[in-house]
Amino acid sequence: MPDVRLADGTRLFEQMRGTHATEFVMREGTRILIRPDGYIASIGMQPVTAFAGEPTHPVDASGTDFEPS
């Protein structure tokens, strides 16, 4: 998953630091679940609350380069 600047000014890689999976939530509802090692675990519409026994960290992806303006 590439690094992008988020709407709150932080970078995606900053939000991904740690042992948790990160859920990249797009404006239209698509959710990209990123494993702690940076690989994509799943892409879907349903929220994922935990991965490998740890709570996921949701990140608002609206306003990123992946979103149309």
C-alpha positions as CSV (number, residue, x, y, z in Angstrom):
1,M,0.0,0.0,0.0
2,P,1.5,3.4,-0.9
3,D,1.9,6.2,1.6
4,V,-0.5,9.1,1.2
5,R,-1.2,12.3,3.1
6,L,-4.6,12.1,4.9
7,A,-7.1,14.8,5.4
8,D,-6.0,15.4,9.0
9,G,-2.4,16.1,7.8
10,T,-0.9,12.8,9.0
11,R,0.5,10.2,6.6
12,L,-0.9,6.8,6.2
13,F,2.4,5.1,7.2
14,E,2.3,7.0,10.5
15,Q,-1.2,5.6,11.1
16,M,-0.1,2.1,10.3
17,R,2.7,2.0,12.8
18,G,2.2,-0.7,15.5
19,T,1.0,-4.2,15.7
20,H,-2.6,-3.5,14.6
21,A,-4.2,-3.8,11.1
22,T,-5.3,-0.5,9.5
23,E,-8.7,-0.1,7.9
24,F,-8.5,2.5,5.1
25,V,-12.1,3.7,4.7
26,M,-13.0,5.4,1.5
27,R,-15.8,8.0,1.1
28,E,-18.1,5.6,-0.8
29,G,-17.7,2.9,1.8
30,T,-15.0,0.7,0.4
31,R,-12.7,-0.6,3.1
32,I,-9.1,-1.7,2.5
33,L,-7.7,-3.8,5.4
34,I,-4.0,-3.4,5.6
35,R,-2.0,-5.9,7.6
36,P,0.6,-4.8,10.1
37,D,3.3,-5.7,7.6
38,G,1.8,-3.4,4.9
39,Y,0.2,-6.0,2.7
40,I,-3.5,-5.8,1.8
41,A,-5.5,-8.4,3.7
42,S,-8.9,-7.6,2.2
43,I,-11.0,-5.2,0.2
44,G,-14.7,-5.0,0.9
45,M,-17.7,-3.0,2.2
46,Q,-18.1,-4.6,5.7
47,P,-16.2,-3.2,8.6
48,V,-13.5,-5.4,10.1
49,T,-13.2,-4.8,13.9
50,A,-10.2,-7.1,14.6
51,F,-7.4,-8.8,12.8
52,A,-5.1,-11.5,14.3
53,G,-6.6,-10.9,17.7
54,E,-6.1,-7.1,17.8
55,P,-8.6,-4.3,17.1
56,T,-8.2,-2.6,13.7
57,H,-7.3,1.1,13.4
58,P,-9.7,2.8,11.1
59,V,-8.4,5.7,9.0
60,D,-10.5,8.2,7.0
61,A,-9.3,8.1,3.4
62,S,-11.7,10.8,2.1
63,G,-9.6,13.6,0.7
64,T,-6.6,11.5,-0.3
65,D,-5.2,11.0,-3.8
66,F,-7.2,7.8,-4.0
67,E,-10.5,9.8,-3.8
68,P,-11.9,11.9,-6.6
69,S,-12.3,15.6,-5.6
